[in-house]
Amino acid sequence: MTSFACLLAALAALAGTPPGVYSCEPPDTPPPPPLPEGSDRFPVLCYHSIDTGGELSVSARRFRNDLEQLESEGFFLITPEDLSNGLVRLPAGRSPVMITFDDGWQSQFNYLRRPDGSLEIDPRCAVGILEEFCDSHPDFGRGAVFFISFDKIPFGQQEYIEQKFNFLLDRGYCIGNHSARHRSFMGMGADSWGPALTGAQEAVKKYVGIRLGGMYAAAWPGGMIPEGARVDERLSTISFEGIPSAGLGFVVDGALADLGSLRSASGRLRISRMDMALSSVTRLLGHRGFYRPETWREDLHSPMPFSAVPLD
């Protein structure tokens, strides 16, 4: 796609294109070159609906195949908490990968009712696929981030919201902030940023109570936020009951995340993600040379593989 076409796409997004249509990079672009030795880059993958119903959808079969490729190439699932504690869970010889889901579609977490009236997780929804895969591949770790917006019923089944949220937290997943009404921050006045973020935290608290403390990561609707130091400063000061509303912030720009950039306020609020409806794991793996510590901590006094990301 030409740069002019990219500009038109960006203008269309600001004019009301549904959040999620971000990328100007065609899926058939040739694989990227390998990363330099000692790279701090790692992938953060963004999924939306796990079905075949729309342009941002990825099929259940494709999603499971993505997991298979990532596991076979030596990746290990991490969450925002791992970035904030120095990647202490990351085994030697493994590269970190973060899997994220935006919006809270029912195909991400769906319950089915058995004939006897009990519930089971739909094996074709994202959580069902992740649970089965992680149980059978313990070296892959466990965890993903579900960025929830409240312009819709989270995960589509009103009666099970509390049960689903707490199941995710019990199993090592993360609930993230995708704003109260899913409006792009690019077209929103700065005075509206606080309510947009804290409104989602307040809504989640109704279901998880004191467990809300882990909801300090935000995915920006539309995949971007304005540039500028004053933007970073203002967003960094927004909090709900002492919990940062955006201690970490995620964009969708088709690039790899960079551990080194997370040391700055701007880097913490603009962590790169790849829209997996517009790319593929096969193409992602063309990078090679992802961050991968080859040694592990021998005891608690050994250096951590990565310095923890400050959240305040």
C-alpha positions in Angstrom: 0.0 0.0 0.0 1.4 3.4 -0.9 2.1 6.1 1.7 -0.8 8.1 0.3 -3.1 5.2 0.7 -1.8 4.8 4.3 -2.7 8.5 4.9 -6.2 8.0 3.6 -6.6 5.0 5.8 -5.5 7.0 8.9 -7.9 9.8 8.0 -10.7 7.3 7.5 -10.0 5.9 11.0 -10.3 9.4 12.5 -13.5 9.9 10.6 -15.2 7.0 12.2 -13.7 3.7 10.9 -14.4 1.1 13.5 -11.5 0.7 15.9 -9.4 -2.3 14.9 -8.7 -1.5 11.3 -5.2 -0.2 11.8 -2.5 -1.6 9.5 -1.3 -0.3 6.2 1.0 -3.3 5.7 -0.3 -5.9 3.3 -0.3 -9.5 4.6 1.7 -10.7 1.6 4.7 -8.4 2.3 8.0 -10.4 2.1 9.3 -11.7 5.5 11.4 -9.2 7.4 15.2 -9.5 7.8 16.6 -11.2 10.9 17.0 -9.0 14.0 20.5 -8.1 15.2 22.2 -10.4 17.6 21.3 -9.5 21.2 18.0 -7.9 20.2 15.5 -6.9 22.9 12.6 -7.3 20.5 9.6 -9.6 21.2 6.2 -10.0 19.7 2.9 -8.9 21.2 0.0 -10.4 19.1 -3.4 -8.8 18.9 -6.5 -10.9 18.2 -10.1 -9.9 18.0 -12.9 -12.4 17.2 -12.0 -16.1 17.0 -14.4 -17.2 14.3 -14.9 -16.6 10.6 -17.4 -13.8 10.7 -15.5 -10.6 9.8 -12.4 -8.9 8.6 -10.7 -8.9 12.0 -11.6 -12.5 12.7 -9.2 -15.4 13.0 -10.5 -18.9 12.8 -10.2 -21.3 15.8 -8.1 -23.6 13.6 -5.8 -20.8 12.6 -5.5 -19.6 16.3 -4.5 -23.1 17.5 -2.0 -23.4 14.6 -0.5 -20.0 15.7 0.0 -21.5 19.2 1.6 -24.6 17.8 4.1 -22.6 15.7 5.0 -20.3 18.6 5.6 -23.2 21.0 7.7 -25.1 18.6 9.9 -22.1 18.0 10.7 -21.7 21.7 8.3 -18.9 22.8 6.9 -18.6 26.3 3.6 -16.8 27.2 4.0 -13.6 29.3 1.6 -11.0 30.6 2.0 -7.3 31.6 2.7 -8.5 35.1 5.8 -10.2 33.8 7.1 -7.0 32.3 6.5 -5.2 35.7 8.5 -7.9 37.7 11.5 -8.3 35.4 10.4 -11.4 33.4 11.3 -13.6 36.3 9.1 -16.4 35.0 10.8 -16.5 31.6 12.9 -19.8 31.3 16.4 -19.7 29.9 16.4 -20.4 26.2 12.8 -19.2 25.7 11.6 -16.0 24.0 8.7 -14.0 25.5 5.5 -13.6 23.5 2.4 -11.8 24.7 -1.0 -12.8 23.3 -3.7 -10.1 23.6 -7.4 -10.0 22.7 -9.3 -6.7 22.2 -13.0 -5.8 22.9 -14.3 -8.9 24.8 -16.1 -10.8 22.1 -18.1 -13.9 23.0 -15.9 -16.0 20.7 -13.0 -15.2 23.1 -14.7 -16.8 26.1 -17.9 -18.7 25.6 -19.8 -21.1 27.9 -21.8 -24.0 26.6 -24.5 -25.7 28.7 -24.3 -29.5 28.9 -27.5 -31.6 28.8 -27.3 -32.0 32.6 -27.4 -28.2 33.0 -23.7 -27.7 34.0 -21.4 -25.4 32.1 -18.4 -26.1 30.0 -16.0 -23.8 28.2 -16.6 -23.9 24.4 -13.5 -25.8 23.1 -13.5 -23.5 20.0 -13.4 -20.2 21.8 -10.0 -18.6 22.6 -10.0 -19.5 26.2 -11.0 -23.1 25.4 -8.2 -23.4 22.9 -5.6 -21.8 25.2 -6.6 -24.0 28.2 -6.3 -27.2 26.2 -3.1 -26.2 24.5 -1.3 -24.9 27.7 -2.4 -28.0 29.7 -0.8 -30.2 27.0 2.3 -28.0 26.5 3.4 -26.9 30.0 6.8 -25.5 28.7 4.8 -22.9 26.8 3.6 -21.3 30.0 0.1 -19.9 30.5 -1.4 -16.4 30.2 -3.0 -13.9 27.8 -4.5 -10.4 28.1 -8.1 -9.7 27.5 -8.6 -6.0 26.9 -12.3 -5.2 27.8 -14.4 -2.3 26.6 -17.9 -1.7 27.9 -19.6 -0.6 24.8 -20.9 -4.2 24.8 -21.5 -7.0 27.3 -18.1 -8.4 28.1 -17.8 -11.8 26.5 -21.4 -11.6 25.4 -23.1 -13.6 28.2 -24.4 -11.2 30.9 -25.1 -13.8 33.5 -21.6 -15.2 33.4 -19.5 -12.0 33.5 -18.3 -12.4 37.1 -17.7 -16.1 36.7 -15.6 -15.5 33.5 -13.5 -12.6 34.9 -12.6 -14.6 38.0 -11.9 -17.7 36.1 -9.4 -15.8 34.0 -7.7 -14.3 37.0 -7.6 -17.7 38.8 -5.9 -19.3 35.7 -3.2 -16.6 35.3 -4.7 -14.5 32.6 -4.9 -10.7 32.7 -7.9 -8.4 32.4 -6.9 -5.2 30.6 -8.4 -1.8 30.0 -9.9 -1.0 26.5 -11.8 2.0 27.8 -15.4 2.5 28.9 -16.9 3.2 25.5 -14.3 2.1 23.0 -13.7 5.6 21.6 -10.4 6.5 19.9 -8.3 8.8 22.0 -7.2 10.4 18.7 -10.5 12.2 18.4 -11.3 12.6 22.1 -10.5 15.7 24.2 -7.9 15.2 26.8 -10.5 15.9 29.6 -12.3 12.7 28.5 -9.2 10.4 28.8 -9.6 10.0 32.5 -13.3 8.9 32.5 -12.7 6.7 29.5 -10.0 4.7 31.5 -11.3 4.8 35.0 -14.9 4.0 33.8 -13.7 0.7 32.6 -11.8 0.0 35.9 -14.9 0.9 37.9 -17.0 -1.5 35.8 -14.6 -4.4 36.2 -14.3 -3.8 39.9 -18.0 -4.7 40.3 -17.1 -8.2 39.3 -13.6 -8.8 40.7 -13.5 -6.5 43.8 -10.0 -6.2 45.3 -8.5 -8.3 42.5 -8.8 -5.1 40.3 -5.1 -4.3 41.2 -3.9 -6.2 38.2 -5.8 -4.0 35.7 -3.0 -1.5 35.0 -2.5 -2.2 31.3 -4.5 -0.4 28.5 -5.0 -1.1 24.8 -5.8 2.1 23.0 -9.1 1.9 20.9 -8.2 2.3 17.3 -4.6 1.2 18.0 -3.1 4.7 18.7 -2.9 7.7 20.9 -1.6 11.2 20.2 2.1 11.9 20.3 3.7 14.3 22.7 5.3 14.5 26.2 2.3 16.2 27.6 0.1 13.3 26.4 2.4 10.8 28.2 2.4 12.9 31.4 -1.3 13.3 31.5 -2.1 9.6 30.7 0.5 8.5 33.3 -1.2 10.4 36.1 -4.7 8.9 35.6 -5.5 6.3 38.2 -8.5 4.7 39.9 -8.4 4.0 43.7 -4.6 4.2 43.5 -4.3 1.8 40.6 -2.7 3.3 37.4 -5.2 3.3 34.6 -2.5 2.9 32.0 0.8 1.9 33.7 1.4 0.1 30.4 -0.3 1.1 27.1 -0.5 -0.9 23.9 -0.8 0.3 20.3 -1.3 -1.6 17.1 1.3 -0.7 14.5 2.5 -4.0 13.1 5.9 -3.7 14.8 7.7 -5.8 17.4 7.8 -4.6 21.0 11.1 -3.4 22.3 12.1 -4.1 25.9 14.6 -1.3 25.9 11.9 1.3 25.0 9.9 0.4 28.1 12.3 2.4 30.2 10.7 5.7 29.0 7.2 7.0 29.7 6.5 7.2 25.9 7.7 3.6 25.4 5.6 2.3 28.2 2.4 3.8 26.7 3.2 2.8 23.1 4.1 -0.9 23.2 3.8 -2.3 19.7 1.4 -5.0 18.7 0.8 -6.9 15.5 -2.8 -7.4 14.3 -3.0 -11.1 13.6 -5.9 -10.7 11.2 -3.5 -8.8 9.0 -0.4 -10.8 9.5 0.7 -14.4 10.4 3.0 -16.2 12.8 4.8 -17.7 9.8 5.7 -14.2 8.6 6.5 -13.0 12.1 9.0 -15.8 12.5 10.9 -14.4 9.5 12.4 -11.9 11.9 14.5 -14.4 13.9 16.8 -13.2 16.6 14.1 -12.4 19.2 15.0 -11.6 22.8 16.1 -14.9 24.4 18.2 -15.1 27.7 20.5 -18.1 27.5 21.2 -18.2 31.3 18.9 -18.3 34.3 19.0 -17.0 37.8 20.8 -19.4 40.1 19.4 -17.9 43.2 17.3 -14.9 44.3 20.3 -12.6 44.3 21.2 -13.2 40.7 20.4 -10.5 38.2 17.0 -10.7 36.6 16.9 -11.3 32.8 15.2 -7.9 32.3 14.9 -4.9 34.6 11.3 -4.4 35.8 9.2 -1.8 34.1 8.2 1.1 36.5 4.5 1.6 36.6 4.3 4.9 38.5 
